[in-house]
Amino acid sequence: MKMLSTRKLASVLLAGALIVGGSIALSASADAAGKQGTACTKLNLKSGTYTCVANPTTTSPKLVWATASCITSQADYLSNVGNLTTYTKNATNAASQAQSLLASYQNALTVAQTSLDAVMNKNLYTIDYDPATHKPSTQVTGYNAAIAAYQAKLAADQAGLAAAQAALNADVVGSQKAKGDQATVNAYTTGVKYRQQTIDQLTRTLARINSTITNDQTQITTWTSTVNNAIAQQKQLTAQLTAAITTAKTTRALACKAGL
């Protein structure tokens, strides 16, 4: 084989170096940033002031070179979108809970008013029982009629008790008459106690129902205001957050406009 001269060998080596160097340069420039919006191949790769990112202005997965201001404006846009999503979810849940609570008070008021109507106008109240059959012998309808009847019975029992007690006081202690009068006193005492307990129970029942109605009405007023305010605030804040998204989107478009 003919040996290459020193000069020819140097020429060959130099040419090879140029070819290799050129291929390296071409490889490197394949991912070198030209301008914002031009394609790149590796996510987060940096080239000077540019970074390889997913195209911020489209839903396409295409990778492009972008400046720091473009990337920052995209992050701000996404943050505003996230704020609206989070607020909408939380506000909707809060409004739903407030509306549910309002509905529960409205339902409770309806139940209480129905109970009040029954007590005042529909319920039957037994005033006397047949001593032989123990079945009701005298009944009245409605609270006012019942109270009036029980109070009349109470007054009669109290008068009978006073008379029986007076008779007992005049009796000879231990006599048969004294025993009979004592039994009468005991019967009237039981009657007075029963009448008074019945009146007290009816009075407490009416007071409890009226208190429930008053409380429900107060709560309905409060929660109606709360729900209305929540709806108004939700509309206002949603409009503000939506406006912030629009502004952020415009800012992003300006920051990323070159080539996008």
Summary of the structure (lengths in Angstrom):
residues: 260
radius of gyration: 47.4
end to end distance: 60.4
largest distance: 165.0
contacts: 699
relative contact order: 0.12
helix: 72%
strand: 10%
